[in-house]
Amino acid sequence: MPLAAAPRLDTGDTAWMLAATALVLLMTPGLALFYGGMVRTKSVLNMLMMSFVSIALVTVVWLVAGYSLAFDDDAFAGLIGGLGHLGLAGIGPDTLTGTVPTFLFSTFQLTFAIITAALISGAVADRTKFAGWLVFVPVWTLLVYVPVAHWVWGPGGWITHSLGALDFAGGLVVEIASGASGLAMCLVLGPRIGFRKDAMRPHNLPMVLLGAGLLWFGWLGFNGGSALGANGLAAASLLNTLVAGCTGLLGWLFVEQRRDGHPTTFGAASGAVAGLVAITPACGVVGMPGAAAVGLAAGVVCSYAVAWKFRFGYDDSLDVVGVHFAGGVVGTLLIGLFATSVMTGGTEGLLYGGGLGQLGRQALAVAVVAAYTFLVTYGIGKALDRVMGLRASAEEELTGLDQTVHAETAYDHGVLGHGGAPLHAASPVTSLVKDRKPSA
């Protein structure tokens, strides 16, 4: 038999993956704006900082050990990778993963790890010690994100290779993991002061919409880049992502109109994100009609799921559970209905003649990932809370974390500091106004 050809660098694939990596990295600043607009004015900067500092923390952890443990050859029963690439050892400029440089592949995967950790911050907004967050993120990345990434995407990972469940771009790894972890941290920290009593509305809806737009833009690289090449699968994934975001938006607005009598800008942003969350695991395995159905289902389900926190008493500040966990579950399960061999090359869902088998595999994967990430995150949170305390003091929470932690404010509503003259003092502007004579 002829020998298989050695992998060769494809410059088109590499160019697309470079662009996709930049798009996914942009999602974390987009998330910062999305979350920042949703909190009250006294904690805007803290919310932005929790996302931005995640970029630095996860990058260090990923390059030292995370990439190796997730994507090195399997070390034990499909549960964790090996230690052969600690510090990216053994990888050079000419080392390839598929048809792209391994350095690029590892960086692309890094951007996924970054935004997954940052997503959790929305569940614990307004009340988390910043010092505690600095410790939580690297520990969580190593103990929770890295193993799940190996289960789904790593060589020999048990969810893909043994169970046969499908997750194209991160419904299990990103959405369900962050949502279940967010719920665990809600329970560790307890509710905000005034939860269920005080109005805690988004303070800046234009910022929310801008953040949602940046997330949507970056999501095209998030899902399209997961094809790992400039090819038809990337194009189909990109189209499915756009379609699901649109139907998610429309589904949420439909529910708002029927339930509340008003379609809101906040609902539009949330619905688009819900559709994008749900299509993430399915974008490379369903056709366009399936993508539309997945997005619509997520928009409707998540619009109701965000109210669970009031019914069950957990304070999910910015609806990480209601949107990312619920949307991730919807999208991952619906693969079992809408998967088509045109996209998968073989596997088909129930509605395409594939029977119930794939739906069962998807459900088992959801249950295991949700349980693992919730329990381990809860353990991490409890341990850190006992050792250093994770909850900000009542005084810090009431005053606002921007002033008490960062010594800054996002908005200066009063007299300018740092040498600024009072409004009543003489200044070039007031002098012009006083000296101005009426026109003839």
Disulfide bonds with the S-S distance in Angstrom:
none
